[in-house]
Amino acid sequence: MEKTKCVICGKQITGYGNNPWPLADSGRCCDNCNGKVITARFERLLLKETGSAASAK
């Protein structure tokens, strides 16, 4: 398996890594940073559904 670095924190990824969108457009992210990615995805989803950033908080 190819050794890859996380595009968010720069640390070595164990395994296949995760899709970093929307925090990065390409590459892979580690499991630690994936929590930040999931949070950002939910925030975008809430923003899209409510149409307001203030409603997402």
C-alpha positions in Angstrom: 0.0 0.0 0.0 1.2 3.5 -0.9 2.2 5.8 2.0 0.1 8.9 2.0 0.1 12.1 4.1 -3.1 13.8 5.3 -3.9 16.9 3.3 -5.2 18.6 6.4 -2.6 17.9 9.1 0.3 16.4 7.1 0.6 13.3 9.3 1.0 9.8 7.8 -2.3 8.1 6.9 -2.8 4.5 8.1 -5.0 2.5 5.7 -6.8 4.1 2.8 -7.7 7.5 4.4 -10.9 9.5 3.9 -12.3 12.0 1.4 -11.4 15.4 2.8 -14.1 17.4 0.9 -15.2 20.2 1.8 -12.0 21.1 3.7 -9.8 20.1 0.7 -10.6 19.4 -2.9 -8.1 16.6 -3.5 -6.0 14.0 -1.6 -6.9 12.0 1.4 -7.3 12.8 5.1 -6.5 10.8 8.2 -9.1 9.4 10.6 -8.4 12.2 13.1 -9.1 14.9 10.7 -12.1 13.1 9.3 -14.1 14.3 12.3 -13.5 17.9 11.2 -14.5 17.0 7.6 -17.8 15.4 8.8 -18.6 18.4 10.9 -18.0 20.7 8.0 -20.3 18.6 5.8 -23.1 18.7 8.3 -22.7 22.5 8.6 -22.9 22.8 4.8 -26.0 20.6 4.8 -27.7 22.7 7.5 -26.8 25.9 5.7 -28.3 24.5 2.5 -31.5 23.4 4.2 -32.1 26.5 6.3 -30.5 29.1 3.9 -28.9 30.9 6.8 -25.6 30.5 8.6 -27.2 31.9 11.8 -29.7 29.0 11.8 -27.0 26.4 11.6 -25.5 27.4 15.0 
